[in-house]
Amino acid sequence: MKRLIIPLALAATLLLSESCKETTQEKVLTKQVKFTKEGELAIRKAVTDSVIAVLDVEFARDDYETQTGLMYRKGMVNNQGMLFVFDDELVRSFYMKNTEFPLDIIYINSKKQIVSIVKDAKPLDTSSLPSAAPAQYVLEVNAGLSDTWGLEVGDEVHWIELE
């Protein structure tokens, strides 16, 4: 009788553990977030006033858009960016939580001048990436573009919103 109880108890344990594995391994499907062009942005060299880049931009204005940003996206093309618009000018800090591709984070003051640049922010990193000076706007673009364009503190950013 003892021999029968032990194998039955073992079989019951294995069945329970297998059913638990199945429920914990279920995939959660999320809807793919796609880029929506909401405006156009130009970056100008401060010294020469020449345009060095033109981008299609998506705006992040409300709390949800600002907190989500480019999270859960697979990437974006080089002529796209996300512009975060805030009501006030403060030292800002961003991080890369749930962001799956590297970014350059460009901090911009209320005069629309670049005040600092965080280059090659690492995907999924929760480290704080603060601005070096107060900023009212933040532009996120693909990593490496700030070097490609030769961006510097003091360069200017201008944009228009599409209706």
C-alpha positions in Angstrom: 0.0 0.0 0.0 2.8 2.4 0.8 4.3 1.9 -2.7 1.1 3.0 -4.3 0.7 6.2 -2.3 4.2 7.6 -3.0 3.9 7.2 -6.8 0.4 8.7 -6.8 1.6 11.7 -4.7 4.5 12.2 -7.0 2.2 12.1 -10.1 -0.2 14.6 -8.5 2.7 17.0 -7.7 4.1 16.7 -11.3 0.6 17.3 -12.8 0.1 20.4 -10.6 3.6 21.8 -11.4 3.0 21.3 -15.2 -0.3 23.1 -15.1 1.3 26.0 -13.2 4.0 26.3 -15.8 1.4 26.6 -18.6 -0.3 29.5 -16.9 2.8 31.4 -16.1 4.2 31.0 -19.6 1.2 32.5 -21.4 2.1 35.4 -23.7 0.6 38.8 -23.3 0.0 40.3 -26.7 0.1 44.1 -27.0 -0.8 46.2 -29.9 2.1 47.5 -31.9 2.5 51.3 -31.4 3.1 53.1 -34.7 4.6 56.4 -35.4 2.1 59.2 -36.1 3.5 62.3 -37.8 2.1 65.3 -35.9 4.6 68.0 -37.0 7.8 68.9 -38.6 11.0 69.9 -36.8 14.2 71.6 -38.1 17.5 71.8 -36.3 19.7 74.8 -37.1 23.4 75.5 -36.4 23.5 78.5 -34.1 26.6 79.9 -35.7 25.6 79.6 -39.4 21.8 79.5 -39.1 21.9 76.6 -41.6 19.5 73.7 -41.3 21.3 70.5 -40.4 18.3 68.2 -40.0 14.6 68.0 -40.7 12.4 65.5 -38.9 8.8 64.3 -38.8 7.8 64.4 -35.1 5.3 63.0 -32.8 4.4 65.1 -29.8 4.2 63.9 -26.2 2.1 66.5 -24.3 -0.1 64.9 -21.7 0.9 62.8 -18.7 0.3 59.4 -20.4 2.2 60.4 -23.6 5.0 61.8 -21.6 5.3 58.8 -19.3 5.1 56.3 -22.2 7.2 58.1 -24.8 8.8 55.6 -27.2 8.3 52.6 -24.9 7.1 49.3 -26.4 8.2 50.3 -29.9 10.7 48.3 -32.0 12.4 51.4 -33.5 11.9 54.4 -35.8 13.4 55.6 -39.0 16.2 58.3 -38.9 13.9 61.1 -40.1 11.6 60.7 -37.1 11.6 61.8 -33.5 9.5 62.4 -30.5 9.2 65.9 -29.0 8.2 66.1 -25.3 6.5 69.4 -24.5 6.3 70.7 -20.9 4.6 73.7 -19.4 7.7 74.8 -17.5 11.5 74.9 -17.8 13.2 72.6 -15.2 16.1 70.3 -15.0 14.6 67.2 -16.6 15.6 63.5 -16.2 14.6 60.7 -18.6 15.3 57.0 -18.5 15.0 54.1 -21.0 12.6 51.8 -19.2 10.7 49.6 -21.7 12.4 51.4 -24.6 13.8 48.7 -26.9 16.3 50.7 -29.1 19.1 53.2 -28.3 18.4 56.9 -28.4 20.0 60.3 -28.3 18.1 62.5 -25.8 18.3 66.2 -26.6 17.3 68.7 -23.9 16.0 72.1 -25.2 15.3 75.3 -23.2 12.4 77.7 -23.5 14.3 79.7 -26.1 14.4 76.5 -28.2 18.2 76.2 -27.8 19.9 72.8 -27.1 21.2 72.8 -23.5 22.5 69.3 -23.3 22.6 66.0 -25.2 22.6 62.4 -23.8 24.2 60.2 -26.4 23.5 56.6 -27.0 21.1 56.0 -24.1 21.0 52.2 -23.6 17.8 50.2 -24.2 15.8 49.1 -21.2 18.1 50.9 -18.8 16.4 52.5 -15.8 19.3 54.8 -14.9 18.5 58.5 -14.6 19.7 60.6 -17.6 19.4 64.2 -16.4 19.7 67.5 -18.4 22.8 69.6 -17.7 20.5 72.7 -17.5 16.8 73.5 -17.3 14.8 72.3 -20.3 11.2 72.8 -21.4 11.4 70.4 -24.4 13.1 67.1 -25.0 13.7 65.5 -28.4 14.4 61.8 -28.7 16.0 60.6 -31.9 17.8 57.4 -32.9 21.2 57.0 -31.2 24.1 58.4 -33.2 22.2 61.1 -35.0 23.4 63.9 -32.8 27.0 63.0 -33.8 26.0 62.6 -37.5 24.5 66.0 -37.5 27.3 67.6 -35.4 24.8 68.9 -32.8 26.2 71.2 -30.1 24.8 73.0 -27.1 23.4 76.3 -28.4 22.1 74.9 -31.7 18.4 75.8 -32.3 15.3 73.7 -32.8 12.1 75.0 -34.5 8.9 73.1 -35.3 5.4 73.4 -36.7 2.4 71.3 -35.8 0.3 69.7 -38.5 -3.5 70.2 -38.2 
